[in-house]
């Protein structure tokens, strides 16, 4: 019996991918984890490994084809590896999918799937286990047998949280949230998940009646950006706070240290100082380094600072992530920023380069403009927009002097923070940018 392998869930809300290369041929024997296909998503080009070892019976896709998550890519023949060897990435589409588990609030406050028998250990499953390559790798690292894990993802798919729970000995399943706690959590606790965003738009008029037109298909990346921006703008009540930082001293410091930085393999830029200023300010204002869980009525505050930086690439706007910016010296942040931006522009960024961000910075200063109100990078709760610094007359000690002022706009989720909170956070960023020596020395 043929064993179909479908496009796995690639995470980060990705629903489709374009086939770039097919590395195998029909009739070929492949080993488990050998490269099977290369696909391009809106974020990166990714190699998909073979979920099992065996003979390729049929290839269902070709280069240039766009496929949805769950569509069959390759079928393996009966000579495939035994069920114990088949830690497959996705469920067998020839079977009826398991009913999607209902989600209830557990005592920990996290949304977890309801289990019909929480007191029982999960039964060991036979055959392929639906899980993504990254989840399988995590299971191997933590020594978890995926066959003994109950999946809480769609269709029973095993996700990273299931593996971590199994590794820590957490009980499978969860109990329903007590009524008194649900009441105490307020209206956010009873919010229902959004089934669709925006509804059906009204039909467009026939523009041809007024003159010639040209229809240009949207790229895969542009379609995905449009969907994510619509999601963010629909779900999040945006509010923006504007401020300006006097970066005259910072600009002078960068210019003085350009040669010294190049001698150490880095080119100092304003963006690296902004990254450090934001990271330190997030430590003072952790509510902006968070995500909102409306179903549980909770704010998920992240105790790590992974900052996304919007990079304009040929394919469109990509947001790579620099991890643990709060703990790294400024020169290391600058070095990582340069390498990461280069990988993005060359199309070599991996999914790991692009996921896990807690706060985003978009600097349009090189392109001009006096300011912008960016849309929050969901599911984050805030984003900092930076425009071009300009020399302006400023009154200092009773005299009018030229100073270099940098426009900043902090846009945040009004469900999470009020205007006063945003003003304090923006002020903390400005204060640090106006004390550049402290940022350079890590003070």
C-alpha positions in Angstrom: 0.0 0.0 0.0 1.4 3.4 -1.0 2.3 5.8 1.8 1.5 9.4 0.8 3.7 12.2 2.2 2.0 15.7 2.3 3.4 19.2 2.6 3.9 19.6 6.4 2.9 22.5 8.5 5.9 24.8 8.2 4.9 26.9 11.2 4.6 30.7 11.5 1.2 30.7 9.9 2.5 29.5 6.5 -0.2 27.8 4.5 1.4 27.2 1.1 4.8 26.9 -0.6 6.2 26.9 -4.1 8.2 23.9 -5.2 11.7 25.0 -6.2 13.5 21.6 -6.7 12.7 17.9 -6.5 15.8 16.0 -5.5 14.5 12.4 -6.1 13.1 10.4 -9.0 10.3 7.8 -9.2 11.6 4.4 -8.3 14.6 5.8 -6.4 15.4 4.4 -2.9 15.9 7.2 -0.4 16.9 7.1 3.2 15.1 8.7 6.1 15.9 12.4 6.5 17.6 12.6 3.0 16.7 15.8 1.1 13.4 15.2 -0.7 12.3 18.6 -2.0 13.2 22.3 -1.8 10.3 24.7 -1.3 10.1 28.5 -1.1 7.7 30.1 1.4 7.1 33.8 1.9 9.9 33.7 4.4 12.7 31.4 3.2 13.8 28.6 1.0 13.6 25.3 2.9 14.7 21.8 2.3 12.1 19.1 3.3 13.7 15.8 4.3 12.2 12.4 3.6 10.0 11.4 6.6 10.8 7.7 6.0 13.3 5.4 4.2 11.9 3.6 1.2 11.2 3.6 -2.5 9.6 6.6 -4.2 6.5 5.3 -6.0 5.1 8.6 -7.4 6.0 12.3 -7.4 2.9 14.4 -7.4 4.5 17.9 -7.8 7.0 19.7 -10.1 9.2 22.7 -9.9 7.3 26.0 -10.0 4.1 24.5 -8.6 2.4 26.1 -5.6 1.0 23.6 -3.1 -1.0 24.0 0.1 -0.2 22.5 3.4 -1.7 19.0 3.4 -1.4 18.4 -0.3 0.4 15.1 -1.3 4.0 15.7 -2.5 5.4 12.1 -2.8 4.0 8.6 -2.4 6.3 5.9 -1.0 5.8 2.2 -2.1 5.3 -0.8 0.1 9.1 -1.2 0.4 9.1 1.8 2.8 10.6 1.5 6.2 8.7 -0.1 9.1 6.2 1.9 11.1 8.7 2.3 13.9 11.1 4.0 11.5 8.5 6.2 10.0 8.3 9.4 12.2 6.3 11.0 9.4 5.9 14.8 9.3 2.2 14.7 8.5 -0.9 12.6 8.8 -1.8 10.1 6.2 -4.4 12.0 4.1 -6.1 8.7 3.1 -7.4 8.4 6.6 -10.2 10.5 8.1 -8.6 13.1 10.2 -9.1 13.0 13.9 -11.7 15.5 15.2 -10.0 18.7 16.1 -9.7 18.9 19.9 -11.7 21.5 21.7 -9.6 24.1 23.6 -10.3 24.9 27.3 -8.3 27.0 29.7 -6.1 24.8 31.9 -5.1 25.7 35.5 -1.8 27.1 34.2 -3.7 29.6 32.2 -2.5 28.3 28.8 -5.0 27.2 26.2 -4.7 23.3 26.0 -6.7 20.7 24.3 -9.3 19.0 26.3 -8.6 15.3 26.9 -11.5 12.8 27.3 -9.6 10.9 29.9 -7.0 13.0 31.6 -6.2 10.4 34.2 -5.0 7.9 31.6 -1.6 7.8 30.0 -1.6 8.4 26.2 -2.0 5.2 24.3 1.0 4.3 22.1 0.1 5.0 18.5 1.2 2.8 15.6 2.3 4.0 12.2 3.5 7.4 11.1 3.3 10.2 13.7 2.0 13.6 12.3 4.7 16.1 13.3 6.9 18.7 11.5 10.6 18.2 10.9 11.5 20.7 13.7 9.2 18.9 16.2 10.7 15.6 15.3 14.2 17.1 15.9 13.1 18.5 19.2 11.8 15.1 20.2 15.1 13.5 19.4 17.0 16.1 21.4 14.8 15.7 24.4 14.6 11.9 24.1 10.8 11.8 23.6 9.1 8.9 21.8 6.6 10.6 19.5 4.6 7.4 19.3 3.7 7.9 23.0 2.7 11.6 22.7 -0.9 12.8 22.2 -0.9 15.5 19.6 -2.8 18.7 20.4 -2.4 20.3 16.9 -5.0 20.2 14.1 -5.9 16.6 13.2 -4.0 15.3 16.1 -0.6 16.7 14.9 2.1 16.6 17.6 3.5 20.2 18.2 6.5 21.4 20.1 4.6 22.1 23.3 3.4 18.5 23.3 7.0 17.3 23.1 8.1 19.6 25.9 5.2 18.6 28.1 6.1 14.9 27.6 9.7 15.6 28.3 8.9 17.3 31.6 6.5 14.6 32.7 3.5 16.9 32.3 0.2 15.1 32.3 -1.5 14.6 29.0 -4.6 16.6 28.5 -6.0 19.3 30.8 -8.9 20.1 32.9 -11.6 22.6 32.2 -11.2 26.1 33.7 -13.2 26.6 36.8 -16.2 28.9 36.3 -15.1 31.3 39.1 -11.7 31.7 37.4 -13.3 32.3 34.0 -15.4 35.0 35.5 -12.4 36.6 37.2 -10.5 36.7 34.0 -13.0 39.1 32.5 -14.3 39.4 29.0 -11.1 38.5 27.3 -11.4 34.9 28.7 -14.5 34.2 26.7 -13.3 35.6 23.4 -13.8 33.2 20.6 -11.1 32.5 18.0 -11.4 34.4 14.8 -12.7 32.0 12.0 -12.0 34.4 9.2 -10.6 37.9 8.8 -12.5 40.7 7.3 -15.3 38.7 5.6 -16.1 38.9 1.9 -15.1 42.2 0.3 -17.7 43.8 -2.1 -17.2 43.2 -5.8 -14.9 45.5 -7.7 -16.3 47.7 -10.4 -15.3 47.0 -14.0 -12.4 49.4 -14.4 -12.1 48.7 -18.1 -15.1 50.9 -18.7 -13.0 54.0 -17.9 -9.8 53.0 -19.7 -7.2 50.4 -20.3 -6.0 48.3 -17.4 -3.3 45.6 -16.7 -3.8 42.8 -14.2 -0.5 41.8 -12.5 -0.6 38.7 -10.3 0.6 39.1 -6.7 3.7 37.3 -5.7 3.5 34.6 -3.0 5.2 36.9 -0.6 3.0 39.9 -1.3 -0.2 37.7 -0.9 1.1 36.5 2.5 2.1 40.0 3.6 -1.4 41.2 2.7 -3.1 38.4 4.7 -0.9 39.0 7.8 -1.4 42.7 7.7 -5.1 42.3 7.4 -5.1 39.9 10.3 -3.1 42.3 12.5 -5.1 45.4 11.6 -8.4 43.4 12.2 -7.5 41.9 15.5 -5.4 44.5 17.2 -6.6 48.0 18.2 -3.6 50.1 17.1 -2.5 53.3 18.9 0.7 55.3 18.1 2.9 57.5 20.1 5.4 59.9 18.4 8.6 61.2 19.8 12.0 62.5 18.7 15.5 61.6 20.0 18.4 64.0 19.8 21.1 61.8 18.2 23.7 64.5 17.6 26.1 62.9 20.1 25.3 59.4 18.8 26.0 60.3 15.2 29.3 61.8 16.3 30.2 58.7 18.2 29.5 56.5 15.2 31.6 58.6 12.9 34.5 58.7 15.4 34.5 54.9 15.7 33.9 53.8 12.1 37.5 52.9 11.5 37.9 51.2 14.9 34.8 49.2 14.2 35.9 48.2 10.7 39.2 47.0 12.3 37.1 44.6 14.3 35.1 43.4 11.3 32.0 45.5 11.8 30.5 48.7 10.4 28.7 50.7 13.1 25.2 51.8 12.1 22.4 53.6 13.9 20.2 50.5 13.8 22.4 48.5 16.1 22.3 51.3 18.7 18.5 51.4 18.3 18.4 47.6 18.9 20.3 47.9 22.1 18.2 50.9 23.3 15.0 49.0 22.7 16.3 45.8 24.3 17.3 47.6 27.5 14.0 49.6 27.5 12.0 46.3 27.2 13.6 45.1 30.4 12.0 48.2 32.1 8.7 47.8 30.3 8.2 44.0 29.7 4.5 44.4 28.8 5.7 45.5 25.3 7.7 42.3 25.0 4.7 40.0 25.1 1.7 38.5 23.3 -1.9 38.6 24.3 -3.9 35.4 24.7 -7.5 36.6 24.6 -9.0 33.1 25.0 -7.2 32.7 28.4 -7.5 36.3 29.4 -3.7 36.5 29.9 -0.7 38.4 28.7 2.3 36.1 27.8 5.3 38.1 28.9 8.5 36.7 27.3 11.6 36.7 29.4 13.9 36.8 26.3 14.4 39.6 23.9 14.5 38.5 20.2 14.2 41.6 18.0 12.9 41.5 14.5 14.4 44.0 12.0 12.5 44.8 8.8 14.8 44.4 5.8 13.8 45.5 2.3 14.8 42.7 -0.1 14.1 42.2 -3.8 11.3 39.8 -3.0 9.7 42.2 -0.5 9.9 43.1 3.1 11.4 40.4 5.3 11.8 40.5 9.1 14.8 38.5 10.3 15.3 38.1 14.1 18.3 38.8 16.2 18.2 36.7 19.4 19.0 37.8 23.0 19.9 41.3 22.1 19.7 42.3 25.7 22.6 40.1 26.7 25.0 40.8 23.8 27.5 43.6 23.4 26.7 46.2 20.8 29.5 45.1 18.4 28.2 41.6 18.4 24.7 42.8 17.7 26.0 44.9 14.8 28.0 41.9 13.4 24.9 39.7 13.5 22.7 42.4 12.0 25.0 42.7 9.0 25.3 39.0 8.4 21.5 38.5 8.8 20.6 41.3 6.5 23.0 40.0 3.8 21.5 36.5 4.0 18.0 37.9 3.6 18.9 40.0 0.6 20.7 37.0 -1.0 17.6 34.8 -0.4 19.6 32.5 2.0 17.8 33.2 5.3 16.4 30.1 7.0 13.1 29.7 8.8 15.1 29.8 12.1 16.4 33.3 11.1 12.9 34.5 10.7 10.9 33.2 13.6 10.6 33.8 17.3 10.7 37.6 17.4 9.2 39.4 20.4 9.3 43.0 19.1 9.9 44.5 15.7 11.8 47.6 14.5 11.4 49.1 11.0 13.8 51.8 10.0 12.8 53.7 6.8 15.3 56.4 7.4 17.4 55.5 4.4 14.4 55.9 2.1 13.3 59.3 3.5 10.1 60.5 5.0 9.3 62.3 8.3 7.5 59.4 10.0 5.3 56.3 9.6 2.8 54.3 11.5 3.7 50.7 10.9 1.3 47.8 11.5 2.2 45.5 14.4 3.8 42.2 13.5 1.2 39.8 14.9 1.3 38.2 17.5 3.6 40.8 18.9 2.1 43.8 20.7 4.3 46.6 19.6 6.5 47.9 16.8 8.9 50.8 16.6 9.1 52.9 13.4 12.2 55.0 12.7 12.4 57.8 10.1 15.2 59.9 8.7 17.1 62.0 11.2 17.3 65.7 10.2 19.2 68.7 11.5 16.9 71.2 13.1 17.2 74.3 15.2 16.9 73.6 18.9 17.0 75.8 22.0 19.7 74.7 24.4 20.7 76.7 27.4 18.9 79.8 25.9 20.7 79.6 22.6 19.5 78.2 19.2 21.8 75.5 18.0 21.6 72.9 15.2 20.8 69.4 16.5 20.2 66.1 14.7 16.7 64.8 15.6 15.5 61.3 14.9 11.7 60.8 14.5 10.3 57.7 16.3 6.8 56.2 16.3 5.8 53.5 18.8 2.7 51.7 17.7 1.2 49.3 20.3 -1.8 47.1 21.1 -4.2 49.3 23.1 -5.6 46.1 24.8 -2.2 45.6 26.4 -1.1 49.2 27.3 -2.5 52.6 27.7 -1.2 55.9 26.2 0.8 56.7 29.3 2.5 53.3 29.2 3.5 53.9 25.6 4.9 57.4 26.4 7.0 56.0 29.2 8.4 53.2 27.0 9.2 55.6 24.2 10.9 58.0 26.6 13.1 55.1 27.9 14.2 54.5 24.3 14.9 58.2 23.6 16.9 58.5 26.9 19.2 55.7 25.9 19.7 57.0 22.4 20.7 60.3 23.9 23.4 58.5 26.0 25.2 56.6 23.3 28.4 55.9 25.4 26.3 53.8 27.8 25.0 51.7 24.9 28.5 51.2 23.4 29.9 50.2 26.7 26.9 48.1 27.7 26.0 50.2 30.7 
